[in-house]
Amino acid sequence: MPPTPSRRAPRRDATENREAILAAAKVVLNRDPKAPLEAIAVAAGLSRRSIYAHFANRDDLLRELVSLGALRVANALDTVTHPDPLTRLALIASRLWHEVESVRVMAVLAVRGPLASDTGTALRSVRSSVREAISDGRADGSIRQDLPVDLLARLVEETALGVLEEAARKPLPAADGHRLVILMTLGAVGLGWREAGNFIDERPDLQWKDAD
C-alpha cells in the first residue's frame, strides 16, 4: 500500500493573508463592531473573495479573532502570582487592562456578545484564579466575608467589564483606565476608595507601565 501523502503546509502567501485578515479585523471591528467584510478586506489589502478563502463567513472570522484574543489574555494572566490576595487581584486587573486596553470594544464584544460562551471557556483559568484569590483573602480577613465567593468573583469581572465599556464609550487614557480598574476591583471586594488608592500608591508593581 502506497504511503499516505503528508498534508502540505499552507503556502507562505496564504498564511500571510490569513494573518493580515485577522490583524485588519482586530483594528476595524474595534472601531466599528458592525463593519462589513468589505471594510476588513480593504484594510487588509485583499479582496472580499480572499477572506472567504480562509473564513466561511463573518461569524467564523469573528469567532477566531475572539478565541485568539481570549487565549492570549488567559496566557498572560496565568503568570500572575502574589502571596497577598489583594495584591494578586489588583495584578490580575492590571494585567487584564494592559492586555486589552487597545482593543476595548472587541474585548467587551467578546464577553458580552454571542461568543461569550467561547470566551468563557478560554478564560476559565483566569476566573479560577480570581475565585482562589478571593477565597484566600476571605481566609486572612483582607476581603469582605458577607458575600459568597462566586458572587464576589462575578462582581469583580463585571467591574472590569464596566471600566472597559466606559473606556469604549469615551476615550480614557491608558494609565487612568489601569488605575480605575484596580480601584474598582479593590472596591468590589471591600476596600474603601481612599484605602484602595493608598493600596495602589504604596506598591510599585501596581503602577502603570507603557510596556512590560
C-alpha positions as CSV (number, residue, x, y, z in Angstrom):
1,M,0.0,0.0,0.0
2,P,1.5,3.4,-1.0
3,P,2.2,5.7,1.9
4,T,-0.5,8.3,2.7
5,P,0.7,11.6,1.3
6,S,1.6,14.1,4.0
7,R,-0.6,17.2,4.3
8,R,1.2,20.1,2.7
9,A,1.9,23.2,4.8
10,P,-0.1,26.2,3.7
11,R,1.7,28.4,1.2
12,R,3.5,31.4,2.7
13,D,1.3,33.9,0.9
14,A,-1.9,32.1,2.2
15,T,-0.6,32.2,5.8
16,E,0.4,35.8,5.5
17,N,-3.0,36.7,4.0
18,R,-4.8,35.0,6.9
19,E,-2.7,36.9,9.4
20,A,-3.3,40.1,7.5
21,I,-7.1,39.5,7.7
22,L,-7.0,38.8,11.4
23,A,-4.9,41.9,12.1
24,A,-7.1,44.1,10.0
25,A,-10.3,42.7,11.6
26,K,-9.0,43.5,15.0
27,V,-8.5,47.1,14.1
28,V,-11.6,47.6,12.0
29,L,-14.0,45.8,14.4
30,N,-12.6,47.6,17.4
31,R,-13.5,50.8,15.6
32,D,-16.9,49.6,14.4
33,P,-18.2,46.1,15.6
34,K,-20.7,46.1,12.7
35,A,-18.2,46.7,10.0
36,P,-18.8,44.5,6.9
37,L,-16.3,42.1,5.4
38,E,-15.6,44.5,2.6
39,A,-14.1,47.0,5.1
40,I,-11.9,44.4,6.6
41,A,-10.8,43.3,3.1
42,V,-9.8,46.8,2.2
43,A,-7.9,47.3,5.4
44,A,-6.0,44.0,4.8
45,G,-5.2,45.0,1.2
46,L,-7.2,42.0,-0.1
47,S,-10.4,41.2,-2.0
48,R,-13.6,40.1,-0.2
49,R,-13.2,36.8,-2.0
50,S,-9.8,36.3,-0.4
51,I,-11.5,36.4,3.0
52,Y,-13.8,33.6,2.0
53,A,-10.8,31.5,1.1
54,H,-10.0,31.5,4.9
55,F,-13.3,32.0,6.7
56,A,-16.7,30.7,5.8
57,N,-18.5,33.9,6.9
58,R,-18.2,36.9,9.1
59,D,-19.2,35.0,12.2
60,D,-16.4,32.5,11.5
61,L,-13.8,35.3,11.3
62,L,-15.1,36.9,14.4
63,R,-15.1,33.6,16.3
64,E,-11.4,33.0,15.5
65,L,-10.5,36.6,16.3
66,V,-12.2,36.4,19.7
67,S,-10.8,33.0,20.5
68,L,-7.2,34.1,19.7
69,G,-7.7,37.2,21.8
70,A,-9.1,35.4,24.8
71,L,-6.4,32.8,24.7
72,R,-3.7,35.5,24.6
73,V,-5.3,37.2,27.6
74,A,-5.6,33.9,29.5
75,N,-1.9,33.0,28.8
76,A,-0.8,36.4,30.1
77,L,-2.9,36.3,33.2
78,D,-1.9,32.7,34.1
79,T,1.5,34.0,35.0
80,V,0.2,36.4,37.7
81,T,1.1,35.3,41.2
82,H,1.5,37.0,44.6
83,P,1.2,35.7,48.1
84,D,-1.1,38.6,49.2
85,P,-4.6,38.0,47.8
86,L,-5.5,41.7,47.4
87,T,-2.3,42.4,45.5
88,R,-2.9,39.3,43.4
89,L,-6.4,40.5,42.5
90,A,-5.0,44.0,41.7
91,L,-2.3,42.5,39.5
92,I,-4.9,40.4,37.6
93,A,-6.9,43.6,37.0
94,S,-3.8,45.5,36.0
95,R,-2.6,42.8,33.5
96,L,-6.1,42.5,32.1
97,W,-6.2,46.2,31.3
98,H,-2.7,46.1,29.9
99,E,-3.7,43.3,27.5
100,V,-7.0,44.6,26.2
101,E,-7.0,48.4,26.6
102,S,-6.0,48.9,22.9
103,V,-9.0,46.7,21.8
104,R,-11.6,47.8,24.3
105,V,-14.6,47.4,22.0
106,M,-13.6,43.9,20.9
107,A,-12.9,42.9,24.5
108,V,-16.4,43.9,25.6
109,L,-17.9,42.2,22.5
110,A,-16.0,39.0,23.3
111,V,-17.6,38.8,26.8
112,R,-21.0,40.4,26.2
113,G,-21.7,39.2,22.7
114,P,-22.9,35.9,21.2
115,L,-19.5,34.4,21.5
116,A,-19.4,34.8,25.3
117,S,-19.5,31.1,25.9
118,D,-16.4,30.5,23.7
119,T,-14.6,33.3,25.5
120,G,-15.7,31.9,28.9
121,T,-14.0,28.6,28.0
122,A,-10.8,30.3,27.2
123,L,-10.9,32.4,30.4
124,R,-11.8,29.5,32.7
125,S,-8.3,29.5,34.3
126,V,-8.5,33.3,34.9
127,R,-11.8,33.1,36.6
128,S,-10.5,30.3,38.7
129,S,-7.5,32.4,39.8
130,V,-9.9,35.2,40.8
131,R,-12.0,32.9,42.9
132,E,-8.9,31.5,44.5
133,A,-7.6,34.9,45.4
134,I,-10.9,35.9,46.9
135,S,-11.1,32.7,48.9
136,D,-7.5,33.4,50.2
137,G,-8.5,36.9,51.1
138,R,-11.6,35.8,53.0
139,A,-9.4,33.4,54.9
140,D,-6.9,36.1,56.0
141,G,-9.6,38.7,56.6
142,S,-8.5,41.2,53.9
143,I,-11.6,40.6,51.7
144,R,-15.2,41.0,52.7
145,Q,-16.9,38.0,54.0
146,D,-20.6,39.0,53.7
147,L,-20.9,37.7,50.1
148,P,-20.2,34.3,48.6
149,V,-17.0,33.7,46.7
150,D,-18.7,33.1,43.4
151,L,-20.8,36.3,43.7
152,L,-17.7,38.4,44.5
153,A,-15.9,36.8,41.6
154,R,-18.7,37.8,39.2
155,L,-18.8,41.3,40.7
156,V,-15.0,41.7,40.1
157,E,-15.5,40.5,36.5
158,E,-18.4,42.9,36.0
159,T,-16.4,45.7,37.4
160,A,-13.6,45.2,35.0
161,L,-16.0,45.0,32.1
162,G,-17.7,48.2,33.3
163,V,-14.4,50.0,33.0
164,L,-13.8,48.7,29.5
165,E,-17.3,49.7,28.4
166,E,-16.8,53.2,29.8
167,A,-13.4,53.4,28.0
168,A,-15.0,52.2,24.8
169,R,-17.8,54.8,25.0
170,K,-15.5,57.7,25.9
171,P,-11.7,57.8,25.4
172,L,-9.9,57.1,28.6
173,P,-6.1,57.4,28.9
174,A,-4.4,54.0,29.3
175,A,-2.9,55.0,32.7
176,D,-6.2,56.3,34.0
177,G,-8.0,53.2,33.0
178,H,-5.4,51.0,34.6
179,R,-5.7,52.8,37.9
180,L,-9.5,52.8,37.7
181,V,-9.9,49.1,37.0
182,I,-7.7,48.3,40.1
183,L,-9.6,50.8,42.2
184,M,-12.9,49.3,41.2
185,T,-11.7,45.7,41.7
186,L,-10.5,46.5,45.2
187,G,-13.7,48.3,46.0
188,A,-15.7,45.3,44.9
189,V,-14.0,43.1,47.4
190,G,-14.4,45.5,50.3
191,L,-11.9,48.4,50.3
192,G,-13.0,52.0,50.6
193,W,-11.9,54.4,47.8
194,R,-9.2,56.1,49.9
195,E,-7.9,52.8,51.2
196,A,-7.8,51.4,47.7
197,G,-6.0,54.5,46.4
198,N,-3.4,54.2,49.1
199,F,-3.0,50.5,48.4
200,I,-2.1,51.2,44.8
201,D,0.2,54.1,45.6
202,E,2.2,52.1,48.1
203,R,3.0,49.3,45.6
204,P,5.4,49.9,42.7
205,D,4.2,46.8,40.9
206,L,0.7,48.2,40.6
207,Q,1.9,51.4,38.7
208,W,1.1,51.7,35.0
209,K,3.9,50.8,32.6
210,D,3.7,51.5,28.9
211,A,5.4,48.2,28.2
212,D,6.5,45.1,30.1
